[in-house]
Amino acid sequence: MFTSILHVDPRVVAFDATGEITDQDYTDVLIPALEQAIETNGKARALIRFGEAFEDYTARAALDDAQFGLTHLSDFEKIAVATDTGWIHNGVALFAHLSPIPVRLFAGDQTDAAFVWLTEDT
């Protein structure tokens, strides 16, 4: 599931990913939050933290992630991912090299640093 991470900057959408992430988690929680940020701010800045309680993605959730990301890539200003999960880290690192927008990886315990980076004007 996605659980909102409290913060003070309205440009940033921030969530903890815990348990198994499903299609419903995307359609009911993450996508509406991102769409609202895009509508309100013109572009979104996003942080997803995959901590110890994260287990896995369903195949449909992974597809939702890819579809939304590809169709809204120009609607993002920055994306931060905080994780110590190897396969998430490797996937995001590959995506970061191919992405036209800034994508940055942080260790799972570096949420504060991720927020600082996301809120800096570039």
RODO-2510 file (C-alpha; in nm, 4 decimals, decimal comma):
residues 122
     n   res          X          Y          Z
     1     m     0,0000     0,0000     0,0000
     2     f     0,0995     0,3633    -0,0335
     3     t     0,0897     0,5784     0,2794
     4     s     0,1378     0,9534     0,2577
     5     i     0,4517     1,0965     0,4158
     6     l     0,3755     1,4275     0,5857
     7     h     0,5796     1,7254     0,4673
     8     v     0,5366     2,0995     0,4167
     9     d     0,5965     2,1633     0,0460
    10     p     0,2752     2,1350    -0,1604
    11     r     0,4766     2,0714    -0,4779
    12     v     0,5949     1,7348    -0,3411
    13     v     0,3929     1,4148    -0,3426
    14     a     0,5543     1,1707    -0,0981
    15     f     0,4586     0,8139    -0,0103
    16     d     0,5871     0,5116     0,1752
    17     a     0,5471     0,1867    -0,0179
    18     t     0,4712    -0,1000     0,2203
    19     g     0,3580    -0,4580     0,1808
    20     e     0,2642    -0,5637    -0,1704
    21     i     0,1898    -0,2746    -0,4075
    22     t    -0,1143    -0,3509    -0,6233
    23     d    -0,3015    -0,1990    -0,9155
    24     q    -0,5576    -0,0621    -0,6709
    25     d    -0,2822     0,1184    -0,4761
    26     y    -0,1923     0,3046    -0,7946
    27     t    -0,5444     0,3804    -0,9151
    28     d    -0,6872     0,4762    -0,5748
    29     v    -0,3939     0,6490    -0,4043
    30     l    -0,0796     0,7367    -0,5980
    31     i    -0,2163     0,8374    -0,9392
    32     p    -0,4868     1,0705    -0,7993
    33     a    -0,2300     1,2395    -0,5732
    34     l     0,0091     1,2900    -0,8634
    35     e    -0,2666     1,4155    -1,0927
    36     q    -0,3765     1,6640    -0,8255
    37     a    -0,0190     1,7915    -0,7841
    38     i     0,0161     1,8308    -1,1609
    39     e    -0,3154     2,0158    -1,1850
    40     t    -0,2333     2,2431    -0,8903
    41     n     0,1352     2,3131    -0,9608
    42     g     0,1767     2,2481    -1,3325
    43     k     0,4345     1,9802    -1,2567
    44     a     0,4888     1,7299    -0,9772
    45     r     0,7843     1,6464    -0,7608
    46     a     0,7627     1,2971    -0,6170
    47     l     0,9253     1,0870    -0,3473
    48     i     0,8590     0,7181    -0,3000
    49     r     1,0254     0,5455    -0,0064
    50     f     1,0628     0,1673    -0,0140
    51     g     1,1526     0,0718     0,3417
    52     e     1,1851    -0,2576     0,5246
    53     a     0,8066    -0,3095     0,5204
    54     f     0,7989    -0,3094     0,1380
    55     e     0,7497    -0,6583    -0,0060
    56     d     0,6813    -0,6497    -0,3810
    57     y     0,4886    -0,5107    -0,6768
    58     t     0,2190    -0,7042    -0,8581
    59     a     0,2726    -0,7240    -1,2339
    60     r    -0,0267    -0,4973    -1,2949
    61     a     0,1085    -0,2372    -1,0495
    62     a     0,4423    -0,2359    -1,2315
    63     l     0,2560    -0,1827    -1,5589
    64     d     0,0535     0,1022    -1,4054
    65     d     0,3787     0,2625    -1,2904
    66     a     0,5341     0,2397    -1,6355
    67     q     0,2219     0,3603    -1,8178
    68     f     0,1632     0,6589    -1,5923
    69     g     0,5300     0,7523    -1,5925
    70     l     0,5639     0,7380    -1,9697
    71     t     0,2437     0,9284    -2,0435
    72     h     0,3177     1,1967    -1,7815
    73     l     0,6958     1,2186    -1,7972
    74     s     0,6852     1,5851    -1,9004
    75     d     0,4576     1,6535    -1,6013
    76     f     0,7321     1,5800    -1,3490
    77     e     0,9964     1,8224    -1,2282
    78     k     1,1948     1,5785    -1,0110
    79     i     1,1615     1,2247    -0,8813
    80     a     1,3351     1,0891    -0,5719
    81     v     1,3400     0,7277    -0,4591
    82     a     1,4633     0,6265    -0,1146
    83     t     1,5418     0,2566    -0,0857
    84     d     1,7869    -0,0064     0,0266
    85     t     1,6098    -0,2717    -0,1834
    86     g     1,8592    -0,3830    -0,4472
    87     w     1,6264    -0,4522    -0,7396
    88     i     1,4367    -0,1242    -0,6864
    89     h     1,7672     0,0637    -0,6658
    90     n     1,8958    -0,0984    -0,9858
    91     g     1,5736    -0,0367    -1,1778
    92     v     1,5579     0,3274    -1,0758
    93     a     1,9273     0,3754    -1,1556
    94     l     1,8654     0,2475    -1,5095
    95     f     1,5579     0,4682    -1,5480
    96     a     1,7500     0,7701    -1,4177
    97     h     2,0078     0,7382    -1,6946
    98     l     1,7355     0,7304    -1,9594
    99     s     1,5102     0,9976    -1,8122
   100     p     1,4966     1,3551    -1,9425
   101     i     1,4033     1,4750    -1,5920
   102     p     1,6148     1,4638    -1,2757
   103     v     1,5778     1,1328    -1,0925
   104     r     1,7834     1,0735    -0,7807
   105     l     1,8327     0,7737    -0,5552
   106     f     1,8702     0,7996    -0,1796
   107     a     1,9370     0,5377     0,0852
   108     g     1,6274     0,4253     0,2708
   109     d     1,7140     0,6369     0,5760
   110     q     1,7817     0,9557     0,3754
   111     t     1,4251     1,0827     0,3453
   112     d     1,5208     1,4239     0,4837
   113     a     1,7939     1,4627     0,2208
   114     a     1,5465     1,3584    -0,0483
   115     f     1,3027     1,6286     0,0654
   116     v     1,5792     1,8898     0,0619
   117     w     1,6724     1,7942    -0,2947
   118     l     1,3101     1,7881    -0,4098
   119     t     1,2326     2,1309    -0,2702
   120     e     1,5429     2,3013    -0,4108
   121     d     1,4778     2,5102    -0,7184
   122     t     1,6968     2,4015    -1,0063
***
